[in-house]
Amino acid sequence: MRTPSSHLLTTGLLVLLVVTAGCAFPGVEPESRAGVYDYTFGLDADGTVENATIRVPLPAEDGMSVLNASVLAPNGTVDNAFEASVVDTRYGPMLELRTTEFVVEPRYFTTVEEDGMGRRVEISESEYDPDNPDHSKVDFRSVDVLVTVDAPYPVDTETPVGDEPLLPATSDRVATACEFPTTDTASCFDYDAPLYLSYDAAEGTRVDTVVTFEGRNEWFDAGWTGNHYRESVDYRATGPQSGWVTAEGHLVVGNGNYPSP
């Protein structure tokens, strides 16, 4: 039989639990809670490429991309340099870039001072002096995509594999030491990722591609905070390319402030 004292103790514990639960995130503003997906793609080339078809990974869930062409390339191109579309491949949906010619020519600049501020101004090759510290030469060309969309809150940032959109992998994700600063709650993984590169180029032409995808929760608690998982796929190619290559993939999970509200 439960005694009056034990009943009072149980009641007190229940009250304590309720009060504690209600005060777990005393500063969190509920309307500030949000889930977000960020996707970026970047390409740098130090020489002209021709007849190019490039396919880069997209985040997918159940075989479907969470990003469509109208979001990735609203006018049907990437920086008016590549025609862009979303295509299905044996590895899942990918962003496909096509062009007959991506011209890379050196550009020259000088820094001029106006109102106490430095401003870079383009100059001709004949004006360029490599010994002038105010002059600079840019011998590569870049294009990029940056997309941010809302995600259902809360995003599973601790165990996203199987529960959240991810970039495609052609190998198991293997646990590894985290290379960049992370919180104590983070875990890191390496894997192989597919990338398609097909173009004509001079033997020494270098093309670097980088894809990143992040799912995160954010909220305001006396300042903005949150947690996230993040993937990156990168590859450096030299000379002409003719098909699928294996890029390096990296995944960080459980990074940030936990537990989330």
Disulfide bonds with the S-S distance in Angstrom:
Cys178-Cys188 1.92
